[in-house]
Amino acid sequence: MGNQANSRQKRSTSESTVEVHSVMVECTVTSRFAHTVMTSTALNKANSSQEIFFEVELPKTAFITNFSMEIEGKVYVGEVKEKEKAKKQYEKAVSTGQTAGLVKASGRKMEKFSVHVNIAAESNVTFILTYEELLQRKLGHYEILTRVKPNTVIQQFQILTNIYEPQGLSYVDAKATFLSNELLPLVEKTVTDKKAHISFSPTPEQQRKCPGCDGTLIEGDFIIEYDVKRDKRLGEIQIVNGYFVHFFAPPDLHRVPKNVVFIIDRSGSMYGNKIKQTREAMLAILQDLHQEDYFAVILFDNVVNCWKESLTKATKENVAEAMEYVKGIRDEGTTNINSAMLRGINMLVQDRQDNHLPEKSMDMIILLTDGMPNDGESNIQKIQQNVREAMGGNMTLFCLGFGNDVDYNFLDVMSKENKGLARRIFEASDAALQLQGFYDEVSSPLLLEVDLKYPDNQVDSLTTRHFNQLFNGSEIVVAGRLMDNDLDNFLVEVFGQGATVSDWDVLYPDEEYIFGDFTERLWAYLTIQQLLEKSKSGEPDEKANATAKALDMSLQYNFVTPLTSMVVTKPETEDATASPLIADKLTEAGTGVATTTGTGHLTTTASNSRLDNLDGDPHFMIELPNRNDALCFNINDTPGTIFNLVRDSISGILVNGQIIGDKKIPPDGKINTYFWKFGIIHQIFGVKLEITTQEILVLQDVHYNPLLTFLCSVDLLVTKDGKLTVTLKDSVKFIILLHKVWKKHPYHRDYLGIYTVDTHLLSPSVHGLLGQFYHGIDFEVTNLHPGEDPEKPDATMFVKGQEINVTRGWQRDFRRNWKGENVPCWFVHNNGLGLIDGVEADYIVSDLFTAV
């Protein structure tokens, strides 16, 4: 990652001066799920405004989850929107002469994210980018790759990684392409049984290429590799917060023999280095064949040529003969992919029919091509259909697209329709190594047609649980949601060609080391990835359904995927109006387009606020629709305390809530409290409601006709997802949600959340912990600066004549669905001190139906 200053000046021709004050990369990994925050602060030291660039590269497999900028005391937070809606807003902006400011470009493993903003003289800007990914196991390890290109010496530079693996760590290695003998000792690594801490924090002098010069040694890839212990044959199941994840990579399995047909494009477009590197890679790959494997080599241009007419056992003599054949590959002719593929498939089919191949073995085809089919059958859909029908679901196809001219989407769909995958091979000096690297990943199958079966009455919303193959050094991951939190055991069965196994222990990660709802986000990440794959192939209805579900989940979990965009508002300057920006997620088949759209700047007044969420240690959130923002605060007190939430003497509405604590004191000594009981009074009609986590009680004043009064004054609607809607006649509506917690959780309990709708129907005198905000609140946020958590900057808020410190964070809104949506808010510390009238003790009442 890095910051740059554009030489184009807005107000002066004087030399631009930008000081990059800090660059921080903090990665937290829990059970393979990585959460990375990149933060950078730069100062414009010039006497005129100028453009400052923020540019980072992140893994292709990652989803951006947040991006924000702080400029001159104002924060601009990204918002994930449906891509088509964002695109329309962008086109509207472009028509008025505005230009894009965010660009994404695709590389091998990484994608580039960049934004440039105009910064006033002697002002600074802080950029914060957050992304998440599930680390994939390849060749026996997981890799965390951080690419750094600061382009200058940084005053404060740090890469920090914390890993927690409940299975235990078998090894951890840290390295970098730029590490010299002098820099190597600066990599600090601490590894215990389940945890690892890696940091790299060179001083400015240690970064310099030479004493006194601005050139930096810090440019390249910082790589952490690790693997986990695999003592148990069946892997591990981990459960956190109602979701489970199952990692399956059993040790000590014998490889399954393979029957592989290499189909190599030798058309004229492969001229030069491509054909040379293909020969080099094939010679190495042939040498790596195991003696129990069978193989064939097919070359094609407009003509198809076979080394032999059937597959041959990989004896030393046969491999040597094939290598001599490969050495003679020359480029010529056009490209007839259809005929070459059908010849290879028919060869495998015929050898199977003739019992020429081992019964328990895997049939695969590896196709390498660099161009479009332009000879024989050239209709892509027809070629895909021909291949699909010929393979009949009985073999696996891997497609390697060489260079940028290939139709990658064609290869991607064709491979996925036939149990395989596609990979782009980049034209570079190491292309032969790229080819060999891919082959190494798929050369040793361990299990075929793997099915994982889970208890139907205990789990749902499962990710993919059928896998065509498990390769040596890789891992199968399945995640899902628990239906029955009261689990006495968790029986899982694994079926695969040559293996059937069942039963193992469930693992509960230590809460001290997990971050938030990582199992749920891991499940969502995996589900979206698999839905995106399903949207590429299959019947039209299936593709449409997969796309719709992936879009819905991308928006719900705030992921930037190929279906969504991250929208950020570029600040308004004297020279230009506010320019909206969009960051898109790339696919390997396409290129990224920078687009823009608009959100509003922060303003100093707000109205029509309403209560959102009360959750955990009672989290209060005040939504501010006019500002597209929210305020939130916690109230911490002794379990059993009852608070007045809403009181309106004019309309006769009263709402109180009682908190309850954890079952016992957690290891960190911090007792969480929750709302578990609410009392609601509609005084005009003499109706009282007592709502707990177990029951709903309706109490009626004796002076009223109980049934008639209740029917006329209150409407109750209970849905199966644990939602109660209370509508009071001529007044507000309360939505109360029941949050179920695993019954055997050692600490937490079930709790309630409450939301208020139509607050404008209450009188101006409404008060209470929540009621005081129902008719708006004026405030201003300035002086955004780094806080204790690099992902959550601090700021100064001016509210109710006071100046208080606040933190930018997230709160969950559960109104639309049980999974909740992340909503950004300004968090006010110390029990809301300075935001609420008085102090929290002023709102304590003696019982559930008593006013203050």
N, C-alpha and C positions, 0 to 999 in steps of 0.2 A: 504494500500500500504506500501511497505517497501523496504529497501536496506539491503543486507547481504554481507559478505565477505566469499568467499570460502576458506577453510583451505588449499586447495592444492596450493602450491607456485610454481612459475615458475622459480625463480632464487635463492631462498634462503630458508632455513628451519627456519628462524626466525619467531617469532609470527606475524601474519598479524594484521594490525591496519587500520581500516576503520572508518572514521568519517562521519556520515550522517549529512551534514550541514543544509539541508532544505528539508521539505516536504510540498507541497502546493497543495490543492485540491480546484479548483474554478469552481463552477457550475452556469450557467446562464440559467434560465427557462423563456421562453416567450410563453404564450399560450400553456402550457403543453409540449412544445418541449425543451428538456434539452441538453445543450452543456457543457460538462465537460472537464476540462484540469487538468491533474495530472502532477506535476513537482517535480523532486527530484534531489538534487545535493549531491554527495558523494566524499570524498577526501581519496586517498590512502596515509596514513601518514608513511607507512613502507619504508624501504630502498631497497625494491625489488618489482617487479611487482606482482600483484595478481588479481584474478577474483573478480569482484564486481557484485552482482546480483541486478536487479531491478524487483520487483514482485508486481503486483497489481491484485485486483479482481474487475471486472466490471460487470454490469447487463447483463444477458443473452439476454435481449431484445435490447441491445445497439449495434451499429455498430461502430467499430474503424474507425476514419477518418484520423488520422495522428499519426505517431510516429517518433521521431527524437532523436539522441544522439549527444552530443558535447563532444569531447575528445581531449585534448591538442590543442585547438584552431581550430579543424576541426569539421564540422557538417556533420552528416550522416542522411539523411532524407528518410523516408519510401516512397515507391511508391506502389500503388495498381495495381496489375496485375491479369490477368485471372489465376485461380488456376492451370489449366492443364499446362499452359506455365511455371509457377513458379515451378511446380512439376518436369518437365523435367530438368530444370536448377538445381534443387536440386539434382536429381539423378546423374547428371553429376558431381556435386561437391562432392557428397558422394563417387563416384568411384575413386576420387583422394585422399581419406582419410580424407576429411573435415567432421565435425559433425555439427549437428543442435544446435542452441543456443536459439531458442524461443520455448516455450512449452505452450500449452493451455490444461487445464483440466476442466471438467464440474462439477459443484456443483448444489445446488438447485436453487437459484436465480442468482448465480454469476458464472462467468467464470474467470479462472486464466490466467494472461498474465505475462510471465517472460522472461527476457533476461539476459545473463551474458557476460561481456566483460573483457578482460585483460587490466588492467590499470597500466601504468608505475609508478615507485616510485615517491611519492610527486606530483602526478597529480590528477586532479579531472575529474569527468564525470557528465554531466547533462542529465537527461532523461525527455522527454516530451511526454505524451500520451494524445490524444484527442479522445473522443467518443461522440456520439449523440444518443438520443432515444426519442420516443414519450411516455410520461408517460401515463400509463393505469390506468383508474379509476376502483378500486375494492373496494367493500364494503363501498362505499360512500366517498372515498378519493384517492388522488394521493400520491405516496411514492417516495422519493428520498433517496436512500440507498448508503452510502459510507462506504466501509469496510477498516479499517486501521489496519495494523500490522507492525509498524516500527521496532519492536524487540529491540529497544534501545531508549535512550533519544535523542531528536532532538533539535538542536540549534534554528531553526526557523520552527515552525509547525503551520499550519493554515488550517482550513476548512472554505470556504467562499461560501455562496449561495445567489444569488439574484433572486427573483421571480417577474415576471410582468404578471398579468392576467387582460386583459381589462374588463372582466366581473365583476371584483371585487372579493376579497378574503373573504370567509365566516369564515375561521379559519386557523391558522398555528400553528403547534406543532413541537417542536424539542426535540429529546431524544437520548440517546445512551446506549448501553449495559454496557459501562464502566464508566458511570458518577457516581461519588461518591458525597457526600454532599459538599465536598471541590471543586470539579470540576464543579458542576452544575451552580454556579454563573458565570462561565466563558463563558457560552453560551449566547451570546448577540443576542437579537431578536428585530427587529423594524418592525412593521406592520402598513401600512396605508391602505387606501381603496383598492388600486390595486397593491401595491408593498409590498414586504417583503425582509428584509435583515437579514441573520443569519450568525454569525461568531463564531468560536471557536479557540482561539489562546493561549494555555497554554504555559507558560515559561518552560525552562528545569527543574527548581526546582519543578514546579507544576506537571510535568509529572512523576517524580521519585516515585517509590514504597516506598522508604525510603531515608532519607538524606544521600547523598554521594554514593548511589548505582546506578548502570546503569540500573536496571530493570525499566520498564515503565508501567504506569497505562493505557496508550493509546493503547488498543487492543480490537477490536470488531467492532460493527456497529454503525454508526452515522446516524440517521434516521430523515427525515423531512416529516411530513404528512400535507397535506392541501387539501382544497376543495374551489370551487368558488361559488359565489352567483348564484342562479338560479331563478331569479324573473320572467323571461319570460318563458312562457309555452313551447316554441319551441326551446329554446337554442339560440345560437349565431352564426352568420356568420362574419368572420373577413377577411378583404382584405388587402394585402400588396404586392406591386410590381407585380401586374398582376396575383396573385394566391389567392385563397380563401380557408378557412378551416371552416367547419361547425361542431360545437359540439352540439350533441343532447342528452339530458338527462333530459326530462321534469319532474318537481316535481309533487307530489300529484296524481300520477297514481295508480289505484287499481291493485293489483296483480292478475294475471290470475291463476285459479286453475290448478294444474298439476296432471297428472296420471303417476306415476313413478314405474317402475319395477326394483328392485335391484337384480342383478345377481351376486352371490358371489362364487368365486373359493374356494373350500375346499379340493383341491387335496393334496397329500402328501407333495408337496413342500411348502405348507403353514404352515408346522409344526412349533410349538414353538411360538415365539413372533408375527409372522405375523397373525396367526389365532386369537391369544389373542387380538391384537390391532384392528383387524377387528371387532371382537365382541364388543369391547369397543366403537369403532366409530359408529357402526350400532345402538347400544342402544341409543346413544346421538342423532343421526340423526332421528330415529323414533320418539323420543320425540319432535323434532322440526317440525314435519309434521303439516300442518294446517288442521282443521276439514273438510274443503271443498275439500281437496286433496283425491285422491285414490291411493292405493299402493299395491305392491305385493313383495314377497321375494322368490327368486329361488336360491337354492344351487346346485352346480354341482362339480363332479369329473368325473369319467367315467359314472356315473349315474346322472340323473337330478331329483331333488326333489323340489316340490313346497309347500310352506306353505299352500296356498289355490289355487284352480284351476281357480280363476278369481280375478280381482282387488277388493280391499275392501276399503270402506270409512274409513278415518283416524279418527274414533271416539276414545275417550279415552279407551273404552273397547277393540276395535280392536288393537289399538297400544300396549296396555298392553299384549295382547295375542301374538302379533308378537314378542315382546321383550322376552317373555319366550321361544319362538321358536329359536330366535337368540342365546340365552344363551347356547343352546345345540349344536351349530356348532362345529364339530370336523373334523380334517384333515384326509383324507384317499383317496386312489385311484389315478387314472391318470386324465388327463385334456381333457374334451370333450367340447370345447368352442362352436363349431358349433351347437350341439344339444341344449345346454343351451340357446343360443341366439335365435334360431328359436322357442323354447318353449315360451320365454318371448314375442317375437314379435307376435306370434299367439294369445297369451292371450290378448294383447292390441287390435289386429284386431277383435277378436271375441267379446270382450266387446263393441267395437265401433258398430259392426253390430247389437248387441243386445240392443243398446241404453242404456247401463248400465252406461255410463260415461257422464258427463256434455258436452253439445254441444260445448260451448266456453271454452275449456280447452286445455292444452298442454300435448302431449304424449311424454314421455321420458324413456329411458333405461339407467341405470348406471351399467356398467360392471366393476368388480374388479377382476383382475387376476395377477398372479406372474410368469407365465411361458408360454411355447409354447404349442400349441395344439398337443397332442400326443395320442389321442384316438378318434375313429370315424373318421370323416373327418379331415385330418391334413394338406391338401394343403391350404396354406394361401390365395392365390388368389381365390380359390373356396369358401372358407369361406366368404371372402369379397363380392364376387358376390352373394352368397346365402342371406347374410344379406341385401345387397343393394336392391335386388329384393323383398325380403319379406317386408322390410320397405316401399318401394315404394314412398319415399319422404314424408311420412306422419307423421314421428316421428323423434325425436332427440336422438342421441346416444353419451353418454359420456363414455370414457374408462379410467380407472385408472390402470396404470401399477405399480405393487408393486415390488420394488427392481431392481437389475441390470440384472437379468437373463431373464427378459421379452423381447419379440421382440417388442420394442416400435414403430418401424416404421409400423409394422402390425396394431397395435392399432390406431396409428395416422391417417393412411390412412382410415381405416375402419370408424373411428368417423367422419372425415371430409367429407367422402362420404355421410354421413347421418346427416348433419346439426349440428354436434357437435364438440368436441375437445377431445384431450387426455391430460393426466397429469401423470407425474411420481411421485410415492410416494416413498420416500427414506426410507430405512430400518434404523430406529433410534428410540430412546425412545419416540419421539413425532409423530410417524407415525399416531396414532389415531387422533391427532390434525390436521395433514395434510389432512386426509380424511374428517374430519368435515369442515375444512376450504374450501376445494373445494366445498363441498355440499352447504355451505353457499352462495357461489358465484352464484350458479345456482338454488337455491331453490325457488326464488321468481321472476318468469317471469312477466313482466309488459306489453309488447307488443309482438305480434307474426307476422311473415311475414311482416317486416317493409320495405317499399320502400320509398326512398327519390327522388323526381323528381325536376330537375333544368331546367332552360330555355335552350332549345336545341340550340338556336342561340346565346347564350351568354357564354357558358362554354363548355370546352372539356377536354380530358385527365382525366376524373373523376376516382377516386378510387372507390372501391366497394360501391354501393348504395342500395343493397338489403341485409337485415339482417334477419336471421331466427327468432331471438328473441332479446329482450332487457331485461336484468335482473336488478333488483333493485340494486342500488349502482354502476352500470357500466355506460358506455357512448358510444354512436355511434359517430364516427368521419369520415367525408367525406371531401376530398380535391380535388381541380381541378384547371384548368387554365382558365382565362378569355379570351374569344375570342373578346368580345366587351368591351373595356375599358370605353366607354362612357355610364355608367349605370345610368338610371334614377330611376330604382327600381330593386329589385332582388326577384322575386316571387319564393318561394319554397313550394312544397306540400309534406306532409308526409302521407303515407297510411299505416295503420296497422290494424290487427284484432281488431275491436271495436273502431277504431279512424281514422279520416281523418281531417287533419288540413292544413292550408296554410298561407303564407305571414308572413314576419317579417322584422325588420330593419337590415341594414348592419352596422357593427361596424368597424371603422378604428383605429387600435392601434396607440398610440402616437409614432411617429418616434423616439423620444428621448430614448425610452426604448427597442426598438427592436434591435436584433443583425442580421445585414446582411440580407441575403435572407432567413430568417428562414421559411417563408411560403412555399417557393419553396422546401427547403430541407425537411420540414415536409411532403409535398406532395410526394417527391421522396422516402423518408423513408417508408411511408405508401404503396406506389405503389409497391416497391420492396418486402416488407413483404407479400403483397397479391399475387404477382406473384410467390413468392417462395411456397406459399401454393397451388396455382393452379398447380405448376409443380409436385406435389406429386400424383395427382389423375386426372382422366379424360382420354380422348382419347390421343393416342401417339402424334399426331400432336399438340394438344392443350398443352400438357405438354412440348413439345419441344419448341413451340413458347413462352410459359411463361418463360421457362428457359433462352432462348436467350434474351428476353427483360429484364429480371432481371439482367443478366450479363452485358448487355450494360449500363443499368442505374447505376449499382454498380461501373463500371469503370468510368462512366461520373461524378458521384457525389463523387467519392473517398471513397466509403463505403467498409469496409471489411465484406463480407457476405459469406455464404457457397459456393459461386461460385468464390470468389476472395481471394487473399492473399496480405498481406502487406509485401513488400520486403524491407529489410534493409541490408546494407553491414556492416559486422563485421570488425573492423579495423585490418589491418595487423600488426603483431608484429615480434620481432626478432625470436620468436620460431615457428611462424606459418604464413601461407599466409592469405590473406584476406578471411574471412569465411562468405559466404552469409547466410542470415537468412530470414525466412518467418513466419508470424503470420497468422494462419487460424481461420476462424469463425466456431464454433461448431454447430451441431444440436443436439437435445435431443436424436436422434436415434443413434448417432455415437460418437466417441471419437476424440479428437484433435490430430493431428500429427504435430510435429515441423519439418519444412522443411527449406531449405536454398537456396538462389540463389544470383546472383551477380549484383551489379551496380558498376560504376567506382568511384574512389576517386576524390575529387576536384583536378584539376591541375592548373597551373599558366598561361596557355595560352589558347586562344580560337579563332576560326575563323568561317567564314560562318554564322555570326549572321544575324538575320533579324528582322524586326519590328513585334511585335505581336499587342498589343491592345492599343488603345487610348479610355479611358472610364471615365465617371464621371468627377471629377476635373482632367483635362486631365491626365490620367494615361498612361505613356509610358512604354512599356516593350520590352526589347531587348533579344531575344531568343539566346541561345548559344548552338547549337546542339552538338558540340564536347565535351562540359562539362556536358551535360544533366542538364543545369542550366539556369538561366535568371537573368537579372538586370531590375529593374523598378524604376521610379521616377515620381513625379507629377510636373506640371507647373501650378502655381496659378497666375493669373493676372486679370486685369480689363476686364469685359465683353466687347466684341467688338474688343479686341486685335487680330491682325493677326500675326501668327508665320510662319517663314520659316521652313519647315520640311525636304525637300530634295532639293538639288540643285547640278546639275552636268553639268558644262559648256561644257564639251567635248561631252557628249551624248545629250545635249540640253533638259534635263528633269528638271522641276521645280514643286514642290508641296508646297503650302501654306495652312494654315488652320486658320479659325476664330472661336473664342470661344464666347459662349453666357452664360448668367447667369440664375439663378432661376427666377421664375415669381415674387417672393417677398422674403423678408428676412425671413428665418425660425426662429423658437423660439430660437434656439441656437446661432443666430446671424451670422452663417457661411454660406456665399453664395457659392453654388456649381457652377462650370462652366463646360461647355461641348463644344466639337467641333460640330458645326452645319453646317459648310460650308467648302468645300475644292475647291481649284483652282489647276488644273493640266495643265501644258504646255508641249507639244512636239514641241520644237522650230524648229527642222529640217523640220518638215512638216507643221508648222504654225497652229497647232491645239490647242485650249483651251477648257477645260471642267470646268464648274461650277456646283458643286454638292452640293445640300442642303438637308435638311430633307423633303422638299416638291417637289423638281424638279431636273431635269438634263438638263443643257443647253450645247449645242455644238456650239462653236464660231470658225469661220474660217478666216484666214488672206486673204485679198482680192487678193493677188498676186498668190494665188493657185486656181486650179480648186476645188471648195469646195467638191462636192460629191466624185470625184475620189480620191482626197487626203485623205479625211476622211476614205473612205473604205479601202485604202491601208495602212493607218498608225495607226488606232485605231480600236479595237474590243470591243464592249460593250455587256455584257450579264447580264440581269436583271432576277432574279428569284422571285417567289411569296413570299419567306420567307424574303424579304427585303435585299437581297444581290446583289450588283452591282460589276461585275468583269470588270476592265479596263485593257486591254492588249495593250501595246504600241509596235509598230513594232520595232524589233531588240533590245528591251529593257525590262524593268521590267513589272511586272503585279501587279496592286493594287486591293485589295478586300475591298470594302467599305460596311459596314453593317449599316442598319437603326435600331436603338433601339427605339421601340415605348413605350411611357409612357402613363399611364391612363390619358385621356384628362382632367378629373376633379381633377387630383392631385393638391393639393394646392400649391406646390412649383416646382416640377421637370418638365422638358420638354423633347421632343424627342431629340435624339442626334445621332451622327455618330461615327463609329469606323473605323479605316483604318489599313490594313495589307499589307505588301509588300512581293512579291514572286520573286525569281530569282534575288536577289540583286547583284549576282556576275557579271551580265551583265552591271552594272554601272562601271564607271572608278574609278581608285584609288583616284582621287581628289574629289569624291562625299562628300558633307558635309550637314549641316543642323542639326536641333535637332535630327533627326533620321539618316540621311545619314552618319553622322560621325561614326556610329557603324556598317555600312554594311560590312566592311572588317575586323572586329574583334577588340577585345580589350583585353589587358593583365591586370590581376588583381590577387590579392591573398587575401583570407579571413582567419583571425585568431582571437583568443581571444573571442570565443563565450561566452556570459554571459547573465544572466537574464535581460530583459528589462522591460518597463512599463507594457506591456501586457505579462502575463505569457505564453501565447501560441506563442508569437513572440519574440524569443531571439534576443539580439543585438550582433554585432560583429564589428571587426575592418577590414576595407578594405584598401589595398595598391593599388592605381591605379593612373596612370599618375604622378608618383612622389609624390603623396600626401597620407596622412593617414586620412581616414574619417570614421565616425560611420555609420553603416548600420543595418537594421533590417530584420530578416527573416519573410517573409509574403507570401501571396497568391494573384494571379491576375487571372481574368477570361479571358479565350480564347474562343471566340465565332465563330471561323472559321468553326468548324465541325457541329455545330447546334446552334439553337437560345438560348438554355439553358446555354451554355457555360461550360467550364471545368476549374477546379482549377489548376493553374500552380504555383509551388513554385518559389519565386524569392527573390533576395536581394534588399531591398528597400533603395534607397539613398535619404536622407532628403534634405531640403532647396533648392527646385527647381533643384535637381540634381547637386548642387554645388560640384565641385571636380571631378565629373564624366563627365559632358559635358565640352566642350571647352568654356572658358569664363564664362559668366553668361547668364541667360535666356533673359535679355534685349537685348543682342547682336543679337537675332534672330527675333526681332520684325521688321515687314515690313509695308509699308504704304497702300498697297492694295493687293487684292487676286492674282494678276499676276505680282507682282514686286519682283525682287531679292533683297537680302540684299545690 
